[in-house]
Amino acid sequence: GRAVAAAEEVTWVQCKHCDIDLPLVDSMDASDLAKVKQRCEVRGFSGFSVWQGRAYLKNAGRPLRREELQFKGAAVPVEFHLLVRAKSMKLDTALRLQEELIAGFSSADFQHRMQKLRSTAVGAKLNGERLKLLLSVQGHVLPRYGFEGSLQGVMEMMEAFGAPHLQASQELQANGARLEALIAQ
């Protein structure tokens, strides 16, 4: 099947009086923040500090979390602009992904293996084996939608499904309940 990539949705979080100690990769005039943000997005930088009219672009080589920023004190007029990228999906794509997961989790083979697991495994062994079983379906479906076929991919999919435009869909919610019932312990 054709891969349907989840688009990346870019948002910016402004953190007043915060900065982070990272190597400086570029600097530019901060009078046009839209230009600074565009440069960060195009070059894949993590964000930038604004200090005395200049933007200092920084790159961690990975996405940063707000918790990693350091508060520099209320009297320090610095601010950090954090680039946050999240995968975003259209409703019809999310529904197709759910339908593929429902088909996989509904299969006689999957249900037989899940029932066997429920009757034989307990505690941590049950959780570990259940996770492997779930990934046996998710690992094949998720890559067709732009996510890794791994636990990380599942987490990113769940994050994308949390978007307000998807949460507002009754059909998506009904499919989610159906999925939960199929994989319940």
SEZA-54263 format. One line per field, with one value per residue: residue number from 1; x, y, z of N, C-alpha, C in turn; residue in one letter. Coordinates in Angstrom, 3 decimals. Atoms other than C-alpha are relative to their C-alpha. Last residue first. Example, Ala and Ser with C-alpha at 12.3 -4.5 7.8 and 13.67 -1.06 7.14 Angstrom:
<sites>
resi: [2 1]
n.x: [-0.820 0.890]
n.y: [-1.190 -1.190]
n.z: [-0.060 0.000]
ca.x: [13.670 12.300]
ca.y: [-1.060 -4.500]
ca.z: [7.140 7.800]
c.x: [-0.770 0.900]
c.y: [1.090 1.200]
c.z: [0.730 0.000]
resn: [s a]
</sites>
This chain:
<sites>
resi: [185 184 183 182 181 180 179 178 177 176 175 174 173 172 171 170 169 168 167 166 165 164 163 162 161 160 159 158 157 156 155 154 153 152 151 150 149 148 147 146 145 144 143 142 141 140 139 138 137 136 135 134 133 132 131 130 129 128 127 126 125 124 123 122 121 120 119 118 117 116 115 114 113 112 111 110 109 108 107 106 105 104 103 102 101 100 99 98 97 96 95 94 93 92 91 90 89 88 87 86 85 84 83 82 81 80 79 78 77 76 75 74 73 72 71 70 69 68 67 66 65 64 63 62 61 60 59 58 57 56 55 54 53 52 51 50 49 48 47 46 45 44 43 42 41 40 39 38 37 36 35 34 33 32 31 30 29 28 27 26 25 24 23 22 21 20 19 18 17 16 15 14 13 12 11 10 9 8 7 6 5 4 3 2 1]
n.x: [-0.628 0.096 -1.326 -0.725 0.675 -0.235 -1.393 -0.030 0.632 -0.923 -1.053 0.622 0.193 -1.331 -0.398 0.686 0.698 1.378 0.770 0.275 0.858 1.411 0.285 0.468 1.435 0.687 -0.118 0.939 1.353 0.199 0.133 1.318 1.005 -0.108 0.691 -0.627 0.703 -0.834 -0.499 -1.055 0.579 0.767 -0.901 -0.460 0.948 0.249 -1.274 -0.341 0.962 0.014 -0.944 0.566 1.135 -0.542 -0.612 1.117 0.475 -1.041 -0.165 1.194 -0.098 -0.920 -0.893 0.434 -1.001 -1.260 0.199 0.816 -0.805 -1.000 0.715 0.327 -1.243 -0.394 0.894 -0.325 -1.327 0.126 -0.316 1.193 0.324 -1.089 -0.070 1.171 -0.302 -1.024 0.652 0.768 -0.980 -0.547 1.040 0.060 -1.199 0.193 0.972 1.358 0.694 1.401 0.630 0.871 0.554 0.632 0.681 -0.187 1.102 -0.324 1.117 -0.228 0.927 -0.791 -0.637 1.013 0.321 -1.193 0.481 -0.378 -0.425 -1.455 -0.620 0.019 1.220 -0.145 1.024 1.190 -0.069 -0.361 0.431 -0.660 0.595 -1.108 0.479 -0.553 0.287 -0.439 -0.725 -0.025 0.099 -0.930 0.626 0.889 -0.532 0.178 -1.295 -0.636 0.793 -0.082 -1.367 -0.092 0.687 -0.844 -1.176 0.493 -0.008 1.042 1.134 1.248 0.813 0.537 0.650 0.218 -0.210 0.587 -0.882 -0.247 -1.416 -0.596 -0.993 -0.582 -1.027 -0.661 -0.267 -0.861 0.293 -1.067 0.468 -1.002 0.598 -0.491 -0.682 0.628 -0.770 0.656 -0.215 -0.666 0.812]
n.y: [1.162 -0.025 0.252 1.098 1.267 0.320 0.458 1.344 0.896 0.118 0.936 1.328 0.426 0.321 1.246 1.109 0.948 -0.439 0.316 1.439 0.289 -0.364 -1.315 -0.918 0.225 -0.590 -1.457 -0.382 0.119 -1.136 -1.197 0.072 -0.315 -1.445 -0.635 0.255 1.201 1.189 0.235 -0.937 -1.301 -0.461 -0.574 -1.379 -1.043 0.095 -0.107 -1.415 -0.635 0.878 -0.508 -1.219 0.403 0.648 -1.052 -0.725 0.826 0.086 -1.314 -0.278 0.859 -0.640 -1.079 -0.877 -0.946 0.592 1.172 -0.326 -0.835 0.910 0.832 -0.853 -0.244 1.277 0.240 -0.938 0.318 1.198 1.259 0.847 0.464 0.836 1.232 0.813 0.588 1.037 1.141 0.748 0.642 1.145 1.036 0.596 0.825 1.198 0.925 -0.357 0.808 -0.396 0.580 1.123 0.663 1.268 0.597 1.435 0.425 1.091 0.918 0.939 -0.180 0.236 -1.252 -0.950 -1.036 -0.813 -1.314 -0.476 -1.400 -0.078 0.251 -1.242 -0.125 -0.401 -0.903 0.772 1.203 1.127 1.311 1.107 1.270 0.959 1.374 1.029 -0.254 -1.314 -0.759 -1.412 -0.960 -1.130 -1.239 0.249 -0.376 1.067 0.627 0.481 1.095 1.165 0.520 0.689 1.286 0.824 0.411 0.963 1.349 0.732 -0.904 0.560 -1.056 -0.963 -1.125 -1.142 0.399 -1.007 -0.686 0.848 0.010 1.324 0.261 1.337 0.144 -1.224 0.152 -1.080 -0.312 -0.670 -1.060 -0.767 -1.270 -0.578 -1.281 -0.991 -0.622 -1.292 -0.641 -1.295 -1.201]
n.z: [-0.655 -1.472 -0.591 0.669 -0.307 -1.422 -0.128 0.605 -0.981 -1.127 0.415 0.024 -1.388 -0.515 0.660 -0.684 0.871 0.212 -1.208 0.008 1.158 -0.180 0.585 -1.028 -0.170 1.157 -0.131 -1.059 0.550 0.904 -0.829 -0.647 1.012 0.237 -1.118 -1.303 -0.437 -0.163 -1.354 -0.362 -0.341 1.177 1.020 -0.236 0.424 1.448 0.714 0.158 0.925 1.180 0.999 0.584 0.832 1.213 0.800 0.609 1.112 1.025 0.635 0.804 1.189 0.947 -0.425 -1.096 -0.521 -0.468 -0.855 -1.178 -0.899 -0.586 -0.969 -1.143 -0.749 -0.601 -1.127 -1.077 -0.534 -0.837 0.688 0.095 -1.351 -0.526 0.800 -0.365 -1.306 0.202 0.654 -0.997 -0.872 0.755 0.031 -1.339 -0.146 0.828 -0.571 0.405 1.000 0.129 1.179 -0.336 1.188 -0.335 1.143 0.154 0.866 0.922 0.223 1.090 1.126 1.220 0.405 0.462 -0.983 -0.248 -0.395 -1.336 -0.029 0.121 -1.304 -0.779 -0.791 -1.407 -0.538 -0.354 0.822 -0.861 0.462 -0.684 0.397 -0.041 -0.167 0.886 1.414 0.459 -1.013 0.378 -1.107 -0.082 -0.437 -1.142 -1.311 -0.984 -0.304 1.227 0.562 -0.895 0.129 1.289 -0.132 -0.874 0.782 0.993 -0.576 0.728 0.212 -0.534 -0.581 0.955 -0.663 0.886 1.389 0.874 0.955 1.169 0.375 -0.136 1.028 0.098 -1.035 -0.490 -1.434 -0.494 -1.393 -0.731 -0.881 -0.723 -0.357 -1.246 0.162 -0.874 -1.083 -0.202 -1.309 0.076 0.000]
ca.x: [-6.812 -8.618 -7.314 -10.579 -12.600 -10.080 -10.209 -14.011 -13.853 -11.379 -13.628 -16.513 -14.315 -13.193 -16.814 -17.849 -15.215 -14.367 -11.223 -9.880 -10.163 -8.904 -5.648 -5.261 -5.035 -1.622 -0.378 -1.697 0.086 3.322 3.063 2.396 5.404 7.625 6.341 7.452 6.286 7.493 4.802 4.135 0.752 1.874 4.510 1.693 -0.005 2.691 4.156 0.652 -0.354 2.632 3.005 -0.154 1.261 4.600 2.794 0.633 3.768 5.316 2.127 1.359 4.931 4.741 1.697 0.220 0.380 -1.624 -5.333 -5.008 -2.180 -4.230 -7.122 -4.773 -3.298 -6.774 -7.874 -4.824 -5.300 -9.063 -8.475 -10.257 -6.998 -5.793 -9.127 -9.518 -5.963 -6.741 -9.987 -8.136 -5.629 -8.474 -10.218 -7.018 -6.596 -10.195 -9.731 -6.574 -3.441 -0.861 2.543 3.934 6.863 7.603 10.083 10.938 11.318 13.531 13.244 15.870 15.164 16.839 15.132 12.693 15.559 17.356 14.767 16.450 14.815 14.761 11.202 9.989 11.022 13.608 13.388 16.722 20.051 20.186 20.234 20.396 19.627 20.599 18.141 19.359 17.537 19.096 18.597 16.206 16.964 16.276 14.711 15.540 17.052 15.859 17.300 13.939 12.129 14.846 15.101 11.300 11.257 13.857 11.945 8.674 10.543 11.285 13.172 15.385 18.480 20.439 22.460 23.533 24.556 25.091 25.903 23.368 22.912 19.189 17.236 14.308 13.156 10.042 9.281 7.628 6.260 6.164 4.031 4.810 2.466 4.254 2.178 1.392 2.696 0.369 2.412 0.914 0.000]
ca.y: [-7.300 -5.027 -5.155 -5.523 -3.419 -0.570 -0.674 -0.446 2.506 4.248 3.527 5.204 8.219 8.526 8.354 10.969 13.356 16.272 14.502 14.631 18.425 18.874 16.952 14.011 11.554 13.047 12.266 8.703 8.306 9.659 7.173 4.292 5.351 5.361 1.857 0.792 0.634 4.202 6.650 8.117 6.486 3.324 2.931 2.572 -0.538 -3.237 -2.399 -1.798 -5.426 -7.295 -4.257 -5.315 -8.835 -7.514 -5.183 -8.053 -10.149 -7.390 -6.620 -10.297 -10.962 -7.950 -9.358 -12.654 -14.806 -17.969 -17.214 -13.653 -14.653 -17.463 -15.027 -12.502 -15.201 -16.351 -12.736 -12.031 -15.185 -14.662 -11.130 -8.369 -6.673 -6.433 -5.213 -2.707 -1.443 -0.971 0.845 3.091 4.104 4.790 6.965 8.935 9.530 10.745 13.070 14.714 14.012 16.049 14.996 17.417 19.789 22.211 25.036 26.835 30.608 31.567 34.905 37.109 40.226 38.997 40.604 37.704 35.224 32.956 30.152 27.239 25.429 21.624 21.548 23.150 20.043 20.097 18.159 16.701 17.955 20.400 23.413 27.081 30.327 33.523 36.269 39.798 42.856 42.812 39.080 36.819 33.124 30.685 27.336 23.681 24.158 22.178 24.525 25.409 25.667 27.746 30.118 30.494 31.309 34.046 35.464 35.496 37.141 40.238 42.689 39.884 40.631 37.458 34.761 31.271 27.884 28.794 25.660 24.972 26.380 26.997 30.196 31.455 34.881 34.650 31.286 31.607 28.345 27.985 25.542 23.397 20.678 17.861 16.032 12.371 10.512 8.301 5.386 3.627 0.000]
ca.z: [28.987 26.544 22.948 21.025 23.493 23.304 19.507 19.542 21.949 19.630 16.630 18.463 19.289 15.649 14.509 17.070 15.700 18.017 19.251 15.696 15.282 18.854 18.251 20.653 17.736 16.877 20.406 20.152 16.810 18.312 21.213 18.803 16.710 19.811 20.656 17.195 13.580 13.113 12.013 8.547 7.891 6.077 8.816 11.401 9.961 10.055 13.471 14.855 14.232 15.748 18.043 19.899 20.414 21.651 24.078 25.323 25.935 28.026 29.947 30.617 31.761 34.091 35.845 34.606 31.456 30.714 30.232 28.967 26.619 25.068 24.519 22.861 20.586 19.516 18.968 16.789 14.711 14.288 12.996 14.905 16.029 12.430 11.041 13.893 13.265 9.568 10.406 12.879 10.200 7.757 10.384 11.037 7.285 6.917 9.916 8.585 10.535 12.439 13.686 16.216 15.875 18.694 18.121 21.362 21.413 24.343 26.073 27.684 29.746 32.970 36.012 36.453 36.694 34.219 34.139 32.377 29.471 29.599 30.942 27.690 25.791 23.019 19.759 18.666 17.270 20.190 17.877 18.755 16.954 18.777 17.875 18.411 19.786 23.260 23.838 21.956 22.292 19.482 18.682 18.030 14.552 11.508 8.894 7.334 10.684 12.352 9.367 9.318 13.026 12.545 9.586 11.587 14.483 12.383 14.653 15.968 13.848 13.216 14.912 13.886 15.279 18.945 20.939 23.658 27.151 27.328 27.887 29.919 31.157 28.957 27.333 23.904 22.484 18.712 16.777 13.765 12.532 10.797 8.245 8.795 5.809 3.826 2.540 -0.470 0.000]
c.x: [-1.020 0.599 -0.014 1.311 0.754 -0.614 0.309 1.400 0.022 -0.543 0.996 1.027 -0.597 -0.097 1.370 0.403 -0.627 -0.816 -1.473 -0.863 -0.313 -0.901 -1.495 -0.347 -0.586 -1.519 -0.737 0.021 -1.021 -1.397 -0.250 -0.229 -1.416 -1.041 0.044 -0.840 0.560 -0.878 0.908 0.542 1.046 -0.584 -0.713 0.940 0.618 -0.846 -0.144 1.262 0.428 -0.995 0.065 0.906 -0.634 -1.119 0.572 0.536 -1.145 -0.446 1.022 0.163 -1.185 0.137 0.837 1.032 -0.591 0.963 1.299 -0.093 -0.749 0.857 0.966 -0.703 -0.263 1.250 0.321 -0.853 0.351 1.349 -0.056 0.306 -1.230 -0.329 1.077 0.027 -1.154 0.370 0.988 -0.650 -0.735 1.009 0.487 -1.034 -0.003 1.198 -0.147 -0.934 -1.356 -0.643 -1.484 -0.599 -0.841 -0.614 -0.539 -0.822 0.283 -1.262 0.448 -1.279 0.316 -0.931 0.792 0.610 -0.933 -0.235 1.222 -0.545 0.301 0.525 1.523 0.717 0.114 -1.367 0.257 -1.056 -1.171 0.173 0.515 -0.563 0.826 -0.583 1.206 -0.604 0.588 -0.110 0.488 0.602 -0.038 -0.270 1.026 -0.763 -1.062 0.566 -0.084 1.294 0.698 -0.722 0.177 1.386 0.109 -0.613 0.906 1.160 -0.499 0.031 -1.140 -1.216 -1.348 -0.804 -0.460 -0.536 -0.171 0.286 -0.792 0.955 0.220 1.433 0.481 1.003 0.657 0.955 0.805 0.143 1.013 -0.465 1.211 -0.675 1.008 -0.634 0.518 0.790 -0.866 0.695 -0.686 0.125 0.850]
c.y: [-0.953 -1.259 -0.001 -0.360 -1.184 -1.331 -0.410 -0.597 -1.443 -0.945 -0.227 -1.061 -1.410 -0.509 -0.449 -1.339 -1.145 -0.988 0.373 -0.401 -1.499 -0.342 0.309 1.377 0.909 -0.134 0.698 1.519 0.456 -0.030 1.235 1.257 -0.018 0.451 1.528 0.637 -0.468 -1.163 -1.220 -0.146 0.981 1.388 0.488 0.556 1.402 1.159 -0.093 0.186 1.441 0.524 -0.889 0.539 1.217 -0.370 -0.564 1.100 0.677 -0.782 -0.047 1.326 0.239 -0.824 0.591 1.101 0.843 0.973 -0.568 -1.183 0.298 0.754 -0.939 -0.823 0.858 0.194 -1.313 -0.301 0.909 -0.331 -1.167 -1.363 -0.918 -0.587 -0.937 -1.321 -0.897 -0.672 -1.127 -1.247 -0.843 -0.762 -1.232 -1.131 -0.716 -0.945 -1.266 -1.079 0.604 -0.848 0.323 -0.536 -1.177 -0.564 -1.368 -0.518 -1.451 -0.366 -1.048 -0.805 -0.888 0.041 -0.149 1.307 1.034 1.114 0.813 1.408 0.416 1.442 0.113 -0.175 1.266 0.007 0.298 0.988 -0.945 -1.278 -1.093 -1.327 -1.154 -1.396 -0.923 -1.344 -1.002 0.173 1.287 0.755 1.397 0.834 1.108 1.239 -0.189 0.307 -1.087 -0.757 -0.621 -1.208 -1.247 -0.612 -0.809 -1.399 -0.923 -0.517 -1.062 -1.460 -0.672 0.888 -0.587 1.050 0.973 1.146 1.155 -0.413 0.967 0.740 -1.042 0.086 -1.431 -0.059 -1.384 -0.336 1.207 -0.130 1.037 0.317 0.563 1.051 0.725 1.358 0.474 1.286 0.940 0.651 1.360 0.599 1.257]
c.z: [0.537 0.592 1.526 0.691 -0.611 0.366 1.434 0.106 -0.506 1.061 1.135 -0.416 0.065 1.439 0.496 -0.599 0.792 -0.840 -0.156 1.199 -0.106 -1.177 0.104 -0.526 1.073 0.145 -1.142 0.202 1.040 -0.616 -0.874 0.828 0.558 -1.026 -0.144 1.098 1.331 0.424 -0.002 1.412 0.539 0.220 -1.260 -1.065 0.083 -0.509 -1.511 -0.830 -0.283 -1.039 -1.236 -1.105 -0.680 -0.961 -1.302 -0.916 -0.750 -1.218 -1.125 -0.743 -0.930 -1.277 -1.110 0.227 1.128 0.673 0.564 0.964 1.291 1.015 0.713 1.091 1.239 0.864 0.715 1.234 1.171 0.644 0.981 -0.611 0.013 1.357 0.553 -0.758 0.464 1.315 -0.252 -0.610 1.052 0.852 -0.765 0.031 1.353 0.093 -0.844 0.548 -0.342 -1.093 0.026 -1.294 0.473 -1.276 0.402 -1.172 -0.388 -0.762 -0.999 -0.181 -1.211 -1.216 -1.307 -0.504 -0.600 1.015 0.427 0.223 1.438 0.045 -0.037 1.343 0.838 0.671 1.477 0.487 0.264 -0.816 0.915 -0.499 0.563 -0.219 -0.113 0.328 -0.978 -1.515 -0.645 1.178 -0.592 1.234 0.075 0.450 1.081 1.375 1.072 0.306 -1.209 -0.598 0.872 -0.180 -1.284 0.132 0.806 -0.853 -0.979 0.473 -0.759 -0.252 0.420 0.754 -1.078 0.863 -0.982 -1.445 -0.896 -0.915 -1.090 -0.499 0.192 -1.132 -0.011 1.134 0.475 1.513 0.474 1.407 0.740 0.866 0.879 0.197 1.349 -0.166 0.812 1.178 0.028 1.392 0.000]
resn: [q a i l a e l r a g n a q l e q s a q l h p a g f a e m m e m v g q l s g e f g y r p l v h g q v s l l l k l r e g n l k a g v a t s r l k q m r h q f d a s s f g a i l e e q l r l a t d l k m s k a r v l l h f e v p v a a g k f q l e e r r l p r g a n k l y a r g q w v s f g s f g r v e c r q k v k a l d s a d m s d v l p l d i d c h k c q v w t v e e a a a v a r g]
</sites>
